[in-house]
Amino acid sequence: MSLKNRLIRKSIHLLTGLAIFILTLFLERHVLLILIAAGSLFALATFYSRRFRIVHRTEDASLGTLFYPLGIITAFILLYNHPLHYFQISLLILTVSDTTANLTGQIKPGNRYFNMFREEKSLYGVLGFAVTAFLIYYTLLPSRTIDIHTYIILAILLAITFEVISYRGSDNFSIPVGSALFFMIMERYEGSLPLLLLVVLLSAAGAFLFFRMGLLTKQAAVVVYFLGVYFLGVLGVDWIVPVLAFFFSSVILTKVNTAFKGRKPKANRRNSWQVLANILWALLISGTYLITGDERLPYLFIASIAAVTADTWASEAGPIFHRRSFALGEMRMRASGVSGGISLAGSLAGLTGALLIAALSIYLFDGSFHTGMVLMLGMAGFLSSFVDTLLGAFAEPRMERLAMFGKQQGKAEALSPNDMVNLLGSLTAPLFFILLRNLF
């Protein structure tokens, strides 16, 4: 994009944001909602109009002018019943800080660029974003906020993350919406802010380390970073320990399996889809627990983690002890490790993994062992892994022939048929637990 067009677009974004900010000082919220909604509809309606091409169209195929109105109205709706300065801060971070980052990022002499998601980000741009964001928070955030400096640092780190990992202008949505969600979470957060800041830094360091070790792709590392902040910072130790037990045991078993077969270790980074396929249902269940406080939901969470642990342990441990397995889809013996294959050692390993996760989790959540509950959760996870095997045998081959998956072959970040099998299989774990609990 030419410098002239960039300046025009950024000037329009800046002036629009400042105009909305001024309106927040004088208008009622329902009037603001109507105006912001009307402006958003206008922006969306004119996206393909030639008359507004200079506003919307760019040479780098950015969708920023679509994300921009969507981000503002979504943040406003989320914060509608919250203090107005929350929305004002979110708005100014988007309009002022993001514009500053874009302009300072053009400083060429001595500037350092790094690539994130096929977009170059500059050191000067990040610094410009951080400085203006700090000034905005410090000016508009009431001084009565507990530990205001740590609070501001946390908020800025989150906003910088959304700025750095953006792709095709998605930061125009993720920055205001992410800031809004941060404010909402912080209103309910009762823990230590310095401890939460430490969690954020440790999660970032851990995700970066996993990426450097070849365990995760760049996108997967970002997902793991947010998961670490969420599970440890928002939910707590009880929730993240089962997840870590699953992750590290899976990594260890994979390396043992590779070494046992005498193969040279190869780059086998888990991508973001693989990470989400194993944790999505647990993530949704825990989020529902935060909203509802339903004491039954932690058990469904445990069942979900037990299921993915059982499946991974069976898949990795089975081939160590058996060179062949029984392929359910073909009803005959095949080489071990085939999708939809079962073996005695793999089944025992899967059951063991599910029971260990269940026992560890019950102790963390309840403070003691309940044999009956451990058995039900372990069996729910084990039965779910068997469903995963059935889907791998009969559904996965059919999925592989679908055009939507064929187009994704060879891409580092792609949803695979195996990911879909893992998602569908682990979904049955909470259902099996509910059934077993009602029966026994």
Helices and strands as residue ranges (DSSP letters): H 3-24, H 29-45, G 50-52, H 53-56, H 64-78, H 84-92, I 93-97, H 98-104, E 113-116, E 119-122, H 123-140, H 148-164, H 171-188, H 193-212, H 218-228, I 229-235, H 237-260, H 272-292, H 297-321, E 324-327, E 332-335, E 341-342, H 344-366, H 371-394, H 396-400, H 403-406, H 417-439
